[in-house]
């Protein structure tokens, strides 16, 4: 699903379910991070890094450890930009050469309603009103969960460019549905409500991306080109 949302310059690898068959082993540095973690955390940590290493191989880059850096953001090999995501039953990694993209962010969530009260903490009033209209017009998607996922993808694309926190309420995301494609896919535009990063000599005011919802999952992706 993630690959459908990304340009051809990005390679992605996804894994479904909880079967550990085929997972690549962790490097010692990675093993040390989850040595005392519960089984579920270890499975997710291992599975998504297995996806990341297979993506490296697709780009012709030798497989390397993927260690959490500042604020938990993954540290990629020199010359690469990327993002990872995992939720119950699904994980994915997406990578591109830094010469092809400035940054990217991906996220996957179960296509179910957000827990009570969460939307109030992540949605601006204008976003909440747009979600209300979408829910009335196209009830086949949990739009609150989609917005949450989009905010996660925006942050994942934002942080490598700025090394700064971005609050949920510092980006105003407009969700559009693809014409004629049913309720399950479309585009995203995130207006940055704080000064954005400078890329290619210009200060960005927004991020663009895509989304899809099917098979029990909501997936979102943001890509930031150099120009």
GISUL-V720941 format. One line per field, one symbol per residue. ss: DSSP state (h for helix, s for strand, l for the rest). burial: # if it has 9 or more other C-alpha atoms within 8 Angstrom, else .. A space follows every 50 residues. Layout:
ss = ???
burial = ???
This chain:
ss = lhhhhlllllsssssslllllllllllhhhhhhlllllhhhhhhhhhhhh hhhhhhhhllllllllsslhhhlssllllssssssssllsssssssslll llsssssssslllllllhhhhhllhhhhhhhhhhhhhlllllhhhhhhhh hhhhhhhhhhhhlllllhhhsssssssllllhhhsssssssslllllssl lssllsssssssssllsssssssslll
burial = .#..##...######..........#..###..#......########## #######........#.#.....#.....########..#########.# ###########.......#..###..##.##..##.....########## #########.#....#.#.######.##....##########...##.#. ..###########...########...
